Amino acid sequence: SVYAEKEKDPKYWRDQAQQTLRNALRLQKLNTNVAKNIIMFLGDGMGVSTVTAARILKGQLHHSPGEETRLEMDKFPFVALSKTYNTNAQVPDSAGTATAYLCGVKANEGTVGVSAATQRTQCNTTQGNEVTSILRWAKDAGKSVGIVTTTRVNHATPSAAYAHSADRDWYSDNEMPPEALSQGCKDIAYQLMHNVKDIEASVIMGGGRKYMFPKNRTDVEYEMDEKARGTRLDGLNLIDIWKSFKPKHKHSHYVWNRTELLTLDPSSVDYLLGLFEPGDMQYELNRNSTTDPSLSEMVEIAIKILNRNPEGFFLLVEGGRIDHGHHEGKAKQALHEAVEMDQAIGKAGTMTSLEDTLTVVTADHSHVFTFGGYTPRGNSIFGLAPMVSDTDKKPFTSILYGNGPGYKVVGGERENVSMVDYAHNNYQAQSAVPLRHETHGGEDVAVFAKGPMAHLLHGVHEQNYIPHVMAYAACIGANLDHCASASSAGGPSPGPLFLLLTLPALGILF
């Protein structure tokens, strides 16, 4: 290959290193502008092994060996590590972590938008323990806000942005225990429509239609599917309620398919609610491109709408089904989800400026997903290791899971993978421990940052530090001392505190 030839020459590697060094030296001039816009990309379950494997897949989809490929997130100048544990969990879930990186406070597993004083499922421990998110801080500062996800819009990640719930699974009142209802707790779909009435979220897109409609209401897209029917016991049509909140002189649009979405003129949309599936959206590999938009398409339209606010915006984008692919042991699904999210990161990059937009890419937690086996350069990321096991004499795939549904014993021995189609979209990679659902991993995850104040994400941090940095950069939230004299040009006139936090010579202080 072309790689093989040029990589034999030491000059190739030395030149590449020197170019990287020149780029690194340029970063000594820190971007201390005020961030007008903040975009947070959250790859649910996108641990470091997933990032690396997605990088290789992206390259291989473009007919390269893959290892040398650069993801869009790889190009971000600042990288940190985030400690993901929940207050009561060594290996966390997506709800407690979402509360950390959106609300700035660590919380218990399974709870969203509440402090660790709230116990999961205990409605009566909620009141007084609610914590607000950066979505709310941005709205209070006059910015537009948006949420785009490939899961249900009331799933764990997005819900921490607008809801306060003792249980992440309270999607609608149908999923709540009678005790919680009688104590006055509201389901997450209800909170989305009612809490967002104050927030006036400009854009909400994802799945989760069925939680918005009365029980047994037929779905507009899957008329014969009982599982797609409405779930609400209170008989409310939350779409109608959402529409009724919007001021008459504003243009609000509810859409449920890709065609409706793409025919909108973003320059005349003030509020957009797009719910494209009854539950989570389809995997990218399975997506019906007529009815369901891709994550990149949703992000592009969201930014076009949000960009119209001269005060700027906060946008949360979740590649939410990376996690689901891993839980099902379907690495191919998970990695294609990650590659699509990376594409959305690139799209956002072309539509915004480093001068005024802070972009943060991270994960809530990792998975017990791994790839190894001394594979040669350019080996298909979904391929076999080059040798058989020296113990059971059978071949094995490079990709494996520590636990999960891929555990199979045939005739008292490990299944021979050469007898199955291990390149299939839904192939479940072998796992060491049988579980119906593969589990999260507990190691730190990466945080990639670019734009104003991105250098404040620079080491090993607690996960709840992330929204404090984003808020500091945008001059929103509680810590505004450095913003008092922000000039109209968009860059702050540095006060003493500001200098203290940004002078690289004082690196020990940040």
Backbone torsions as a table, in degrees:
resi	resn	phi	psi	omega
1	SER	NA	166.6	178.4
2	VAL	-62.0	-32.6	178.2
3	TYR	-63.2	-46.2	-174.5
4	ALA	-56.4	-41.2	-176.7
5	GLU	-69.1	-53.9	-174.7
6	LYS	-69.1	-28.4	-178.1
7	GLU	-75.5	-10.9	175.7
8	LYS	-74.4	-19.5	-175.9
9	ASP	-91.5	118.7	-179.9
10	PRO	-55.3	-29.7	-178.6
11	LYS	-59.0	-35.6	179.7
12	TYR	-57.4	-47.6	-177.4
13	TRP	-72.3	-38.1	-179.7
14	ARG	-67.6	-43.0	179.3
15	ASP	-62.8	-42.2	179.9
16	GLN	-62.0	-42.8	-179.5
17	ALA	-65.3	-40.2	180.0
18	GLN	-66.0	-37.8	177.6
19	GLN	-64.9	-41.1	177.9
20	THR	-63.4	-38.7	178.5
21	LEU	-63.3	-43.6	178.4
22	ARG	-61.0	-41.7	177.9
23	ASN	-62.7	-41.7	-179.0
24	ALA	-64.0	-40.6	-179.8
25	LEU	-64.5	-32.9	178.7
26	ARG	-65.7	-26.1	-178.2
27	LEU	-72.3	-9.7	177.6
28	GLN	-64.0	-23.8	176.2
29	LYS	-86.5	99.7	-170.9
30	LEU	-76.5	145.7	175.4
31	ASN	-88.2	102.0	-178.4
32	THR	-108.2	23.5	175.4
33	ASN	-63.0	162.8	169.0
34	VAL	-80.3	133.5	178.6
35	ALA	-80.0	114.2	175.1
36	LYS	-71.4	-38.7	-178.4
37	ASN	-121.3	148.6	172.6
38	ILE	-128.7	129.1	173.4
39	ILE	-121.5	125.0	177.3
40	MET	-114.0	118.9	174.5
41	PHE	-100.3	125.5	-177.9
42	LEU	-119.8	109.7	174.5
43	GLY	-87.1	105.4	-176.0
44	ASP	-68.2	117.0	179.8
45	GLY	82.4	11.9	-174.7
46	MET	-86.8	74.5	177.1
47	GLY	-69.7	175.3	-176.8
48	VAL	-62.6	-37.9	178.5
49	SER	-64.1	-33.2	177.5
50	THR	-69.1	-40.7	178.4
51	VAL	-60.4	-47.3	-178.5
52	THR	-62.9	-45.7	-179.1
53	ALA	-65.8	-37.0	178.2
54	ALA	-66.5	-35.9	176.8
55	ARG	-60.3	-47.2	-179.8
56	ILE	-63.8	-43.3	178.8
57	LEU	-60.7	-44.8	-179.9
58	LYS	-57.3	-45.2	179.0
59	GLY	-63.5	-42.3	-177.3
60	GLN	-69.1	-29.6	174.9
61	LEU	-67.4	-22.2	176.1
62	HIS	-102.8	21.9	173.6
63	HIS	64.2	31.7	173.2
64	SER	-108.1	166.4	172.8
65	PRO	-57.3	-40.0	172.1
66	GLY	112.9	-35.3	-173.7
67	GLU	-64.7	-33.3	-175.7
68	GLU	-86.1	-5.4	-178.3
69	THR	-63.7	153.4	173.9
70	ARG	-115.6	123.6	169.3
71	LEU	-69.4	161.7	174.5
72	GLU	-59.7	-39.8	-178.2
73	MET	-69.6	-25.3	177.4
74	ASP	-64.5	-21.8	-175.5
75	LYS	-84.9	-7.7	-179.7
76	PHE	-68.2	137.7	-172.8
77	PRO	-75.2	-24.9	-175.3
78	PHE	-118.6	133.6	-178.9
79	VAL	-133.2	135.7	177.1
80	ALA	-130.2	174.0	171.2
81	LEU	-114.3	144.5	-178.7
82	SER	-117.7	129.8	176.8
83	LYS	-85.5	120.1	-164.9
84	THR	-99.4	-2.0	-174.1
85	TYR	-57.3	148.7	172.5
86	ASN	-90.8	166.1	-177.8
87	THR	-58.1	-28.8	179.9
88	ASN	-121.5	18.2	-176.8
89	ALA	-144.7	127.9	175.8
90	GLN	-70.7	-45.2	173.2
91	VAL	-104.2	118.2	-165.4
92	PRO	-89.8	175.3	170.8
93	ASP	-115.6	178.8	-173.3
94	SER	-78.3	-14.8	-177.6
95	ALA	-84.4	-51.9	177.6
96	GLY	-61.0	-36.5	179.8
97	THR	-70.6	-40.2	179.7
98	ALA	-61.3	-38.7	177.2
99	THR	-61.4	-37.3	179.3
100	ALA	-66.3	-54.3	-172.8
101	TYR	-84.1	-4.8	174.1
102	LEU	-108.9	-37.7	-176.2
103	CYS	-102.2	-10.9	176.7
104	GLY	79.1	15.9	-177.6
105	VAL	-137.2	129.1	175.8
106	LYS	-71.7	150.8	-173.8
107	ALA	-146.2	176.4	179.6
108	ASN	-74.6	152.3	175.0
109	GLU	-55.5	136.9	174.2
110	GLY	84.9	-2.5	-179.6
111	THR	-112.4	146.6	-179.7
112	VAL	-127.4	134.7	173.7
113	GLY	68.0	23.6	178.6
114	VAL	-138.4	157.4	179.5
115	SER	-79.5	176.8	-178.5
116	ALA	-69.4	-4.1	174.7
117	ALA	-74.3	-15.2	177.0
118	THR	-90.0	128.3	178.5
119	GLN	-96.0	139.2	-177.7
120	ARG	-56.4	137.0	178.8
121	THR	74.0	-8.5	-176.8
122	GLN	-95.1	91.4	-177.1
123	CYS	-52.2	-41.4	-173.3
124	ASN	-72.9	0.5	175.3
125	THR	-100.0	5.3	-175.2
126	THR	-81.0	-48.0	-169.1
127	GLN	-61.0	130.7	-179.1
128	GLY	87.9	-10.4	-179.2
129	ASN	-110.7	13.5	179.0
130	GLU	-70.5	142.3	174.0
131	VAL	-125.1	141.6	-176.5
132	THR	-90.8	157.4	-175.7
133	SER	-105.2	169.7	177.8
134	ILE	-63.4	-23.6	174.2
135	LEU	-60.9	-45.1	178.7
136	ARG	-67.4	-41.2	180.0
137	TRP	-62.0	-40.0	-179.9
138	ALA	-66.5	-43.1	179.3
139	LYS	-61.8	-43.3	-179.4
140	ASP	-63.2	-24.1	179.1
141	ALA	-89.3	5.5	176.4
142	GLY	91.6	7.6	180.0
143	LYS	-86.0	156.9	169.9
144	SER	-80.4	155.1	-179.3
145	VAL	-135.3	152.3	-180.0
146	GLY	-149.3	154.8	176.7
147	ILE	-133.2	125.9	176.6
148	VAL	-129.4	127.4	-178.2
149	THR	-145.2	156.8	173.7
150	THR	-95.2	-1.6	174.0
151	THR	-99.1	-168.2	169.8
152	ARG	-63.7	142.5	-179.8
153	VAL	-66.9	-13.5	176.8
154	ASN	-108.6	23.0	175.7
155	HIS	-76.9	174.1	-171.0
156	ALA	-54.1	-50.5	-174.2
157	THR	-60.7	-58.2	-178.5
158	PRO	-64.9	-31.5	-172.0
159	SER	-65.9	-29.0	178.4
160	ALA	-65.5	-16.4	179.6
161	ALA	-75.8	-26.6	-172.8
162	TYR	-136.2	-12.0	-173.3
163	ALA	-114.9	163.1	174.0
164	HIS	-130.9	106.4	-173.7
165	SER	-141.1	136.9	177.5
166	ALA	-74.4	-8.3	177.6
167	ASP	-148.0	124.1	-179.5
168	ARG	-63.6	-20.5	-175.5
169	ASP	-87.3	2.4	179.4
170	TRP	-82.7	63.9	-175.4
171	TYR	-63.1	-45.2	173.1
172	SER	-137.6	176.3	-177.9
173	ASP	-64.8	-18.5	178.0
174	ASN	-63.3	-27.4	-177.7
175	GLU	-96.2	5.8	-175.6
176	MET	-101.3	144.5	175.2
177	PRO	-69.7	149.0	-179.6
178	PRO	-53.6	-36.7	-178.8
179	GLU	-59.2	-44.7	-178.7
180	ALA	-65.6	-39.8	178.7
181	LEU	-64.8	-42.3	-177.6
182	SER	-69.0	-25.7	178.8
183	GLN	-84.3	-0.5	173.1
184	GLY	94.9	6.4	177.1
185	CYS	-72.8	145.0	-179.3
186	LYS	-109.7	146.3	179.0
187	ASP	-69.8	166.9	-171.6
188	ILE	-72.7	-36.6	177.3
189	ALA	-62.7	-41.9	177.4
190	TYR	-61.1	-44.3	-179.7
191	GLN	-65.8	-35.2	178.0
192	LEU	-57.3	-49.6	-176.2
193	MET	-73.2	-33.8	-176.2
194	HIS	-88.8	-41.1	178.2
195	ASN	-70.2	-31.9	-178.6
196	VAL	-75.4	-18.0	175.2
197	LYS	-60.0	-39.1	177.1
198	ASP	-73.8	-36.8	-175.7
199	ILE	-77.1	-25.3	-175.3
200	GLU	51.5	53.5	178.8
201	ALA	-56.8	130.1	-178.0
202	SER	-74.1	-34.6	-174.0
203	VAL	-139.8	128.5	171.1
204	ILE	-134.2	120.1	179.4
205	MET	-139.9	140.7	178.0
206	GLY	163.3	-149.4	175.5
207	GLY	-106.0	-169.1	174.1
208	GLY	105.2	24.5	-179.0
209	ARG	-56.7	-40.3	-167.8
210	LYS	-64.5	-24.7	-178.7
211	TYR	-77.2	-6.2	-176.6
212	MET	-96.3	-8.7	-171.0
213	PHE	-120.9	156.0	179.9
214	PRO	-58.5	153.7	-176.1
215	LYS	-55.6	135.2	176.9
216	ASN	71.0	6.4	172.9
217	ARG	-65.8	128.2	-178.0
218	THR	-64.6	138.6	178.5
219	ASP	-75.7	144.9	-175.7
220	VAL	-65.6	-25.8	-174.1
221	GLU	-104.7	-36.9	-176.9
222	TYR	-117.1	75.8	-170.0
223	GLU	-65.0	-29.0	-176.1
224	MET	-92.2	-8.6	-173.2
225	ASP	-90.0	112.9	-178.6
226	GLU	-65.2	-34.1	-178.4
227	LYS	-67.3	-17.3	-177.9
228	ALA	-89.8	-4.5	-175.5
229	ARG	-71.9	159.7	178.1
230	GLY	-55.3	153.6	-175.5
231	THR	-118.6	-10.2	-167.2
232	ARG	-72.9	127.6	178.1
233	LEU	-80.2	-24.1	-176.5
234	ASP	-81.6	-0.4	175.6
235	GLY	74.5	5.4	-177.1
236	LEU	-77.0	145.4	167.8
237	ASN	-105.0	99.6	-172.4
238	LEU	-70.5	-21.6	176.4
239	ILE	-65.8	-45.4	178.1
240	ASP	-61.8	-40.1	179.2
241	ILE	-63.6	-43.1	177.9
242	TRP	-58.0	-45.0	-179.2
243	LYS	-64.7	-38.1	-174.5
244	SER	-68.2	-24.0	-179.1
245	PHE	-75.2	-22.0	-169.0
246	LYS	-79.1	135.6	-179.9
247	PRO	-57.7	143.8	-174.1
248	LYS	-60.6	-34.0	-175.9
249	HIS	-82.3	-0.5	179.4
250	LYS	-100.0	153.3	-179.0
251	HIS	-99.3	106.6	178.2
252	SER	-111.2	140.5	-176.2
253	HIS	-131.9	131.5	170.2
254	TYR	-108.2	126.2	177.8
255	VAL	-128.4	153.2	-179.2
256	TRP	-128.4	3.5	175.4
257	ASN	-146.1	166.8	-173.5
258	ARG	-63.8	-39.1	-178.4
259	THR	-60.7	-46.9	178.0
260	GLU	-60.1	-40.4	-177.5
261	LEU	-63.9	-46.8	-173.4
262	LEU	-76.9	-13.3	176.8
263	THR	-89.7	-6.7	176.4
264	LEU	-68.4	148.2	171.4
265	ASP	-99.2	104.6	-173.9
266	PRO	-56.8	-25.0	-177.4
267	SER	-73.6	-10.6	179.2
268	SER	-120.0	16.7	178.5
269	VAL	-106.0	123.8	175.7
270	ASP	-94.2	-39.8	-179.9
271	TYR	-132.2	134.2	179.5
272	LEU	-131.6	127.5	172.2
273	LEU	-121.4	114.3	179.1
274	GLY	-120.3	116.3	179.3
275	LEU	-122.2	106.1	-165.5
276	PHE	-99.3	-6.2	178.3
277	GLU	-147.9	156.4	176.4
278	PRO	-63.5	-39.4	177.6
279	GLY	-115.7	-130.8	176.1
280	ASP	-70.3	158.7	175.5
281	MET	-71.9	163.6	-179.7
282	GLN	-69.3	153.5	170.4
283	TYR	-57.9	147.8	179.0
284	GLU	-54.5	-40.3	-179.6
285	LEU	-67.0	-23.2	-177.5
286	ASN	-104.5	-1.2	-168.7
287	ARG	-63.3	135.6	172.1
288	ASN	-84.9	108.3	-171.0
289	SER	-73.9	-4.2	174.1
290	THR	-84.2	-41.2	-172.6
291	THR	-99.8	-27.3	-173.4
292	ASP	-118.4	127.2	176.5
293	PRO	-74.4	155.9	173.2
294	SER	-80.3	167.5	176.8
295	LEU	-61.1	-41.2	179.3
296	SER	-60.0	-42.3	-179.7
297	GLU	-65.0	-41.1	179.3
298	MET	-64.8	-41.6	-178.9
299	VAL	-64.1	-41.9	-179.1
300	GLU	-60.5	-46.1	-178.9
301	ILE	-68.5	-39.4	178.7
302	ALA	-58.3	-47.5	-177.4
303	ILE	-66.0	-37.7	178.3
304	LYS	-60.3	-39.2	180.0
305	ILE	-73.8	-48.1	-175.0
306	LEU	-66.9	-32.7	-176.5
307	ASN	-62.6	-16.1	-176.3
308	ARG	-74.5	-16.1	179.3
309	ASN	-80.4	117.5	-179.3
310	PRO	-62.6	-17.6	178.1
311	GLU	-83.4	-9.3	179.7
312	GLY	95.4	-170.8	-173.8
313	PHE	-151.8	162.2	166.6
314	PHE	-119.1	128.5	179.2
315	LEU	-128.0	126.1	173.8
316	LEU	-102.5	122.5	178.5
317	VAL	-119.4	123.1	179.6
318	GLU	-114.1	122.0	165.1
319	GLY	-85.4	83.5	-163.2
320	GLY	-84.0	-15.7	-172.4
321	ARG	-101.1	3.3	167.2
322	ILE	-53.5	-45.8	-179.7
323	ASP	-58.8	-44.6	-176.3
324	HIS	-67.6	-39.4	177.4
325	GLY	-58.0	-45.9	179.6
326	HIS	-64.9	-44.9	179.6
327	HIS	-56.2	-34.3	-179.0
328	GLU	-85.9	-0.2	-178.4
329	GLY	74.1	11.9	-176.7
330	LYS	-98.5	82.8	-175.0
331	ALA	-60.8	-34.9	-177.3
332	LYS	-63.9	-42.1	176.9
333	GLN	-62.6	-47.4	-177.5
334	ALA	-59.3	-45.8	-174.5
335	LEU	-71.8	-34.1	175.3
336	HIS	-67.8	-32.7	174.0
337	GLU	-62.6	-41.6	-179.2
338	ALA	-67.1	-39.8	178.6
339	VAL	-64.8	-39.0	178.1
340	GLU	-66.2	-38.6	176.9
341	MET	-64.0	-38.4	178.4
342	ASP	-62.4	-36.0	176.8
343	GLN	-63.8	-40.2	178.2
344	ALA	-64.8	-34.9	176.6
345	ILE	-62.6	-42.7	177.5
346	GLY	-62.9	-42.6	179.1
347	LYS	-61.2	-44.8	178.8
348	ALA	-62.4	-36.6	-180.0
349	GLY	-62.5	-38.5	-179.1
350	THR	-73.6	-19.4	-175.5
351	MET	-98.0	-5.0	-176.6
352	THR	-132.3	171.9	-177.2
353	SER	-117.6	142.1	174.7
354	LEU	-61.1	-25.0	-176.7
355	GLU	-64.1	-38.3	-171.6
356	ASP	-129.6	7.5	-177.2
357	THR	-126.6	118.6	174.3
358	LEU	-89.6	122.1	177.1
359	THR	-116.1	128.1	180.0
360	VAL	-122.9	128.5	176.9
361	VAL	-118.3	126.7	179.1
362	THR	-153.4	-175.5	176.1
363	ALA	-127.0	158.6	176.6
364	ASP	-82.2	-34.2	-178.0
365	HIS	-165.8	174.2	179.5
366	SER	-103.8	-170.7	175.9
367	HIS	-137.1	165.2	178.5
368	VAL	-85.1	49.8	-177.9
369	PHE	-102.9	135.1	-177.7
370	THR	-146.5	158.3	168.8
371	PHE	-139.8	140.5	-175.5
372	GLY	-168.5	-149.2	178.0
373	GLY	92.2	23.5	176.2
374	TYR	53.4	41.7	179.4
375	THR	-69.1	143.9	178.6
376	PRO	-75.1	165.1	179.1
377	ARG	-54.7	133.2	176.5
378	GLY	79.3	1.5	175.9
379	ASN	-55.6	135.9	177.1
380	SER	-50.9	131.9	-178.8
381	ILE	-60.7	-23.2	178.0
382	PHE	-99.1	12.5	-172.9
383	GLY	-89.5	-173.1	-179.2
384	LEU	-89.7	153.7	166.9
385	ALA	-66.4	155.3	-173.2
386	PRO	-74.9	-8.6	-179.7
387	MET	-129.1	165.8	173.5
388	VAL	-90.0	163.6	176.5
389	SER	-60.8	134.8	178.9
390	ASP	-81.2	4.9	180.0
391	THR	-109.8	-53.5	179.4
392	ASP	-105.3	4.2	172.8
393	LYS	61.2	23.2	178.8
394	LYS	-113.1	152.8	176.4
395	PRO	-70.0	163.3	175.9
396	PHE	-147.2	151.3	178.3
397	THR	-78.1	153.6	175.6
398	SER	-61.6	-45.2	-179.6
399	ILE	-78.3	129.3	176.8
400	LEU	-141.4	161.6	174.8
401	TYR	-119.2	145.6	176.6
402	GLY	-66.2	-31.8	175.4
403	ASN	-152.8	172.0	178.3
404	GLY	134.3	-173.1	-171.4
405	PRO	-77.9	-5.0	-176.6
406	GLY	-83.9	5.2	179.1
407	TYR	-72.8	119.0	178.9
408	LYS	-138.0	134.5	175.1
409	VAL	-116.7	127.2	179.7
410	VAL	-122.4	118.3	-178.7
411	GLY	59.1	37.8	177.4
412	GLY	79.0	2.6	-179.6
413	GLU	-129.4	166.3	175.7
414	ARG	-59.0	138.5	-179.1
415	GLU	-60.0	142.8	176.3
416	ASN	-84.3	106.8	-172.4
417	VAL	-68.6	-16.4	179.1
418	SER	-70.5	-12.0	178.8
419	MET	-89.8	-2.7	-178.4
420	VAL	-124.8	164.7	-179.7
421	ASP	-87.5	86.0	-175.9
422	TYR	-75.9	-2.7	175.3
423	ALA	-96.0	1.4	-179.2
424	HIS	-64.5	146.5	-179.7
425	ASN	-54.5	-34.8	-174.9
426	ASN	-107.6	15.6	177.4
427	TYR	-60.6	133.0	178.8
428	GLN	-99.0	111.7	-176.5
429	ALA	-62.7	149.1	-177.5
430	GLN	-62.1	145.6	179.3
431	SER	-129.2	158.2	-176.8
432	ALA	-79.6	-30.1	-176.7
433	VAL	-127.2	131.4	-179.9
434	PRO	-75.3	124.2	172.7
435	LEU	-143.2	147.3	177.1
436	ARG	-64.4	-37.6	177.7
437	HIS	-125.5	127.2	175.5
438	GLU	-62.0	151.7	-174.9
439	THR	-100.4	165.4	171.8
440	HIS	-64.8	163.7	172.1
441	GLY	-106.4	160.2	-173.9
442	GLY	-103.4	-2.6	-175.3
443	GLU	-75.4	165.6	178.3
444	ASP	-60.1	154.3	174.3
445	VAL	-115.9	161.1	-178.6
446	ALA	-81.4	150.7	171.2
447	VAL	-125.4	117.6	178.2
448	PHE	-103.8	136.7	-177.7
449	ALA	-141.3	143.7	173.0
450	LYS	-147.1	153.5	179.8
451	GLY	103.9	-167.4	-175.3
452	PRO	-55.9	127.5	174.9
453	MET	67.1	15.0	-179.3
454	ALA	-60.2	-25.8	-177.7
455	HIS	-67.4	-11.7	177.9
456	LEU	-75.7	-10.3	171.7
457	LEU	-102.1	99.8	-161.3
458	HIS	-149.7	3.1	-176.4
459	GLY	-153.2	-150.4	174.8
460	VAL	-96.2	116.6	-173.5
461	HIS	-120.7	154.6	164.9
462	GLU	-67.6	143.8	-176.1
463	GLN	-59.1	-31.7	-176.8
464	ASN	-73.4	-6.6	176.7
465	TYR	-70.1	-28.8	-170.2
466	ILE	-56.7	-50.9	-178.0
467	PRO	-68.7	-24.5	176.5
468	HIS	-66.0	-38.2	175.7
469	VAL	-66.1	-45.8	-178.4
470	MET	-61.3	-41.9	179.6
471	ALA	-67.7	-40.9	178.3
472	TYR	-59.7	-44.5	-177.5
473	ALA	-63.8	-35.1	-174.9
474	ALA	-95.5	0.1	-176.7
475	CYS	56.2	49.8	173.5
476	ILE	-130.2	169.2	178.9
477	GLY	82.7	-153.3	-168.8
478	ALA	-87.2	-33.7	-171.9
479	ASN	-93.2	88.6	-173.7
480	LEU	-117.0	9.4	-174.8
481	ASP	-54.6	-36.6	-175.9
482	HIS	-79.8	-3.9	-173.1
483	CYS	-100.5	-9.4	-171.1
484	ALA	-50.5	-39.7	-175.0
485	SER	-110.1	28.8	179.1
486	ALA	-58.6	128.9	-175.1
487	SER	-83.0	162.4	-177.9
488	SER	-66.0	-19.1	-179.7
489	ALA	-70.2	-9.5	177.6
490	GLY	100.7	-15.6	177.2
491	GLY	-101.3	138.1	-178.7
492	PRO	-73.7	147.1	168.4
493	SER	-82.2	117.0	-168.6
494	PRO	-65.0	120.8	170.0
495	GLY	-83.4	177.0	-177.2
496	PRO	-57.3	-42.8	-177.7
497	LEU	-65.3	-39.3	-178.0
498	PHE	-60.8	-46.3	179.8
499	LEU	-62.8	-40.3	-178.5
500	LEU	-58.3	-38.9	-174.7
501	LEU	-86.2	-13.6	-173.2
502	THR	-118.1	-15.2	178.7
503	LEU	-66.7	119.9	-176.9
504	PRO	-62.4	-25.5	-179.6
505	ALA	-62.4	-22.6	-178.3
506	LEU	-103.5	34.3	-175.5
507	GLY	-49.8	-30.9	-178.2
508	ILE	-63.9	-20.3	-177.2
509	LEU	-83.3	-20.3	177.1
510	PHE	-115.8	NA	NA
